Amino acid sequence: MTDEPANKAPSTAPATFLKTGHFSRHATWLELFYDLVYVVVIAKLAHLITHPHDHHVTLHQYVLFVGLFVPVWWAWTGHTMFQNRFDPDDIPHKILTLLQMLAACFMAVFITGAFGEGANAFALSYVAIRILLIVMYWRVHRLGGDHTKVTRLFLTGFSCGALFWLVSVFVPGPWKFWLWGAGLLVDMVTPWIGRKRLARVSVHAAHLPERLGLLTIIVLGESVVSIIGGIEGGDVAAQTLVASAFGFLLLGSIWWLYFHSLETSLMDGKYTNGQLAIYGHLPVYLGLVTIAAGVRFGINNAVSSGDMGVLLCGGMLLFLLPLQIIHWSRLSGRRASQFVMINLILNAVLVGIGLMSYQLPHIWLLGIVALVYTAYVVFETPKYSQA
C-alpha cells in the first residue's frame, strides 16, 4: 500500500522477514490453505442476498451484506499484506496463520446472526484475527531496523481498531455496530496516514496481483455455485439451460477481462500503488458477489425481474468502475478520451437495462447483459494490452 517503487527495500531489515522487490515470489501453500477458509466465509456472506425473503431482495438485506463483507475482506487483506511485505516463513508465523484461519471459521459460523444474537461472537472472532495479526507485526518490530517505523504504524493503528471491536462486546446495539464501523475506519485509514513510511517496506509487485487474483477466483466461484444452485432450484427445462448458458457466458467474459487487464495492464509492475490495488478491489469483490446473486435469480426466477436487474446491472457497475478508473489513469490524450467515451456508453447501457428490467423476462434480461458485456470484452480486451 505505497506509492513508491516496488523495488525499494530497507537496508537494515532482516533478510528472512523482508520479501519485497521484483524477484520471483508466488503464493505459498499456507496462503492457499488460508484462502480455502474464505471460500466458506464468502459463501456464507453470499447466502445473505442469494436467499431472498418473500421473493424480494431488500435494501436492508444488501446493506447488512455489505456491512459484514467489509470486515471479512479486511481480515483477509490484513494477513495478505503482511505476508506480502514480510513473510517470516517460520514455525511461529505458520501457527499464527493457522489460528487466524480458525478464527475465520468461527466468523463464518456467526455471519448469519451477526446483527442479532451472534453479534458478540462475530465481533470476538474478528478481534481474534486482528490480535493475531498484531502479534505478527510485533514479531517483526522487535527485530529492529528501518522497518520499525512501519511496524509501529500498524501496531498502533490496528490495536486501536481492534479495541473498538472489543469494547463493542460490552455495548448494546445499535452503538455496538457504530463501534464496528469506527474500528474499521481506524484500520483502513492507518495505511493512508502512513503511506510515506510504507515506502520503507514496499509491496511486492509480483505477489500482490496473484493474491488479489486468487481471491477474485474464489468470489467468481460463488457465481459458478449460483449457476448450479439456480438449475437445481427449479425445473431443468430448456429455458433454464439457456439461462445457465447466458450466466456462464457472462462469468467467462468477466474472468477474461479481469485477468487479461490484471496481467497486461493494471498490475504488470508499472503500478506500484498498493493502496490503489487493495482498496480498488473492494467494490470489485462486492460487485462479483452481487452479480452471482443476479445470475442465480436469472436462472431460478426466485425474485422479480426488477430486483434481479438491479443486482445484475448494479453488480456489473461495481465490478467495472474500479477497473475502468485504474486503466483510464494510465492513458493520455486521444486514447484516454476514446476509452472514457466507450466506457460511459457501456455504463449508461447497464443503467438503462437496470431501469427497464421490470419490463423484461428473467432470461431476456440475463441474456442481454451477458451479450452486451461479451461484446464489450471482445472490443476492449486488445486495447488493454496496448496501454
Protein Blocks (a to p, Z undefined) as FASTA:
>chain_A
ZZbdfkbccfkbcfklpcgdjbdcdddfklmmmmmmmmmmmmmmmmmmmmcghhiacfkl
mmmmmmmmmmmmmmmmmmmmmmmmnonopaklmmmmmmmmmmmmmmmmmmmmmmmmmmmm
mmmmmmmmmmmmmmmmmmmmmngpjklmmmmmmmmmmmmmmmmmmmmmmpccfklmmmmm
mmmmmmmmmmmmmmmmmmmmccdfklmmmmmmmmmmmmmmmmmmmmmmmmmmmccdfklm
mmmmmmmmmmmmmmmmmmmmmmmmmmnopamcfklmmmmmmmmmmmmmmmmmmmmmmmno
pacfklmmmmmmmmmmmmmmmmmmmmmmmgghjllmmmmmmmmmmmmmmmmmmmmmmmpc
fklmmmmmmmmmmmmmmmmmmmmmmZZ
